[in-house]
Amino acid sequence: MKKLVTVLTFILASQSLFFAQTADEIIDKHLQAIGGKEKLKNLNSVVMEGKVNAQGMEFPMNTTIVNKKGFRLEFSVMGMDAWIVMRPDSGWSFMPFQGQTKPEAIPADQLKESVDRLDLSTDLCDYKLKGHTVEYLGMDDVEGTDCHKLKLVSKNGKLTYYLIDPKTYYIVKTISKEKAGGKEFDAETKFSNYKEVEGGYVFPHTIESGQGPLEIVKITINGKVDDSKFLLKS
């Protein structure tokens, strides 16, 4: 019996080591597919200009991110300008079409879960150094394609699943645990139409989530962004 327990322990340990290595290999191939680890670590700013089609309407949506400093999302609905701003220590949103008459602070718990958006190298790059954990969960189906499934728990406790195409090693879908109104729900986002942009980086140009597909029409890499972009203003 003692020998059997030893063998089983060895097998389980070997499986754990295999999955850990597999997760790292998948991540390395993914990072290489979108430009390479060193390039990602040299990303200082990204500005994405796009448009969303939802409920028969089309409206512009622009995103500006300065690495680890600031995030700003701007869009216009029915002639009303809305925005979300986040910095490492604070954030605000202004949604006039939801009845807001002035900017409101982003709740601390929501800000804590969202602050990783400021990391342009992505959570998967150097995830161990960042305090995140990743587990390989095998293959999972995404619209008829078996994809690698990774489970990432950030240092702040946020859970995200990544579905990665085994041929291209692009992320085709993420599932994140989100909170709103005191309730937790799964937020799914799909990524497609990957294209190379300036500097040899590869970005998805079609992003689908709850509000409708976002089509990216222009991406500017490492351009100058004024710090005032991330100040509280209407």
N, C-alpha and C positions, 0 to 999 in steps of 0.2 A: 504493500500500500504506500509506503514512504517513497519508493521509487516511482510509482505512478503519479503521486502528487508532484514530485520533482520534475517529471517529464511534462506534466500539464502546465506547471509554472513556467518552464522553459518555452513551451509552445506559445503561451499567452504573451510572455515577454517578447518573443520573436515577432509575433503578430503586431504588437504595439510599436516595435521598432520599425517594422516594415511600413506600417501606415504613416508613421512620422516621416520616414524618408520619402514616401510617395507624396505626401502633402507638400514637402519642401521642393521636390522635383517638379510637381505641377505648378507651384508658385513661380519657380525659376523660369519655367518655359512660358508662363503667362507674362511675366515681367519682360522677358526678352521679346515676346511677340508685340508688345505695345511700345517698344523703344529701347528697352534695356534698363537695368537697375541704376546704372550711373547717371544716365540721362534723366531718369525720373527724379533722382535725388538732386538734380540741378534745375528742376523746374521752380521758377520764382513766382510766376504769375500766369494765369490762364483767363482769357476773356472769350466767352462763347455767346454768339448771337444766333438766335433762332426764332422759330414761330411754332405755336401750338394750335392744333385743330381739335376743337372740342364742342360738341353739341351744335354743329353746323356753323360755328364761329371760328375765326382765325385771329390770334392776337400775338404780338411780339413778346418774347421772353429772353432776357439777357442775364448771364451769370458772370460775375467777376470774383476771382479768388486770388489772393496773394498768400503765398505759402506761410501757414502758421500765424498769419496776422489778421486776415479779414475775408469775409464772404458777403457778397451782395447779390441778391436775386431781384430783378425788376421785371414787371410785366404790366400790361394794360388790358382791362376788361371793361367793355361797355363805356369806353371813354374815361374810365377811372384808373389812375396810376396806383399800383400797389408795389410793395417791396418788403424784403426781409434782409436784415443786416445782422451779422454775427461777428464777434471778436472773441478771443480766447476767454475773456472775463465777463462779457455782456452781449446782449442782443435785443433787437426790437423788430416788430412787424407792424405793417400798416396795410389793412385790407378794407378799404372803404366800401366795397361791394358787399361786405359782411356786416355793414353797419358801424364800423369803427370810424370815429371822428378825429382820432389822434393816435399816434404810435403807441403800442403797448409793449412792455418788456416781455421777453421770452422767459417763461418759467425756468428756474434754476435747474430742475431735473431734466427738462427738455434740452436746455443748452448743454448740459453735461453730456448727454447722449449724442448731440449733433456736432460738437466741437471738432470731431475727427474729420469733418468735411474740409477743414482748413489744411489738412495734410495732403498736398498735391502728389506726393509720391505714392499715395494710397495706403490703406491699412495693411495690405499684404506685404508690402516692401519692408524688410527688416522688422517683421511683426514681433519677433522675440525681443528685440532691443526696445521696442515701443511698449512692451508689457502685455501684448495681446497673446492669446493662445489660439492655435488652429488644429482642427481635427479633420482627418479625411474620412468621409462617410460612404465611400464607394461611388457607384454610378446611379444617376437618377434621370428619368425621362423629362425632356423639355421639348414638347411639340414634335415627338417622334425621333428625337436625337438623344442618345445616351450621353450624359455629360458627367464630368467629375463634379462631386459635391463636397465642398469644404465648409466647415462650421468654424466661424471666427467669433470669439468672445473678446471684446476690447477690454483694455485695462479699466474702463469705466463701467464694465458689465453689460454693454450692449451686444446683443446677439444678431449675427448676420450670416446667412447662408449664401455661398457663391456657387453658381452653376457654370462650369467652364467647358467649352467645346473641346473635345480631345483632338480635333484636327487642327484648328486654328489657335487654340489656347486663349481665345478671347472670352471674356465674361459675357454670357448671353442672358443671365438672369440673376437677380439678387432677391432674397427674402429677408426683411429686417423686422425685428420686433419693435413696434413703435407704440407710443402712448399719446392719447388725446382725450380730453374730457374725463380723465380718471380711468379710462379703459385702455387695455392693451390689444393690439391687433397686428396682423401680418401685413406689411407693406411690400408689394411685389413690384419690381422694376425690370423691364426687359431692355436689352441693348443689342443693336444691330447696325448694319451699314457702316462698318468700320472703314476708316480711310486714314491714310498717312497725311500729316500736316507738316508745317515748317519745323525744321529741326529733327525730322525723322521720328516724331512721336505719332502714335496711332490712337485715334479716338473714335468712339461710336458717334455716328451722326444722326441716329434715330434712337430716341429714348422714350419708352412707353411706361406710363404709370397711371395712377387714378384719374388725372385730369385730361388724359388724351395724349396722343403721340407728339413729342417735341422733335422737330426737324432742325438740326443745326446747320446753319448756312455759312458761318464763318467762325474760325477759331484763331485767336491771336496768342502767340506764345511769348512769354518773358518780355512783354511790353511794359512801359512805365504806367503805373497806376497811382494816382494821388491818394494819400492817406485819408483825405476828406470823404472818400467814397464810403468809408465805414463809420462815419460819425452819425449820430442821431439827428435826422432831419426829415422833413416831409417831402 
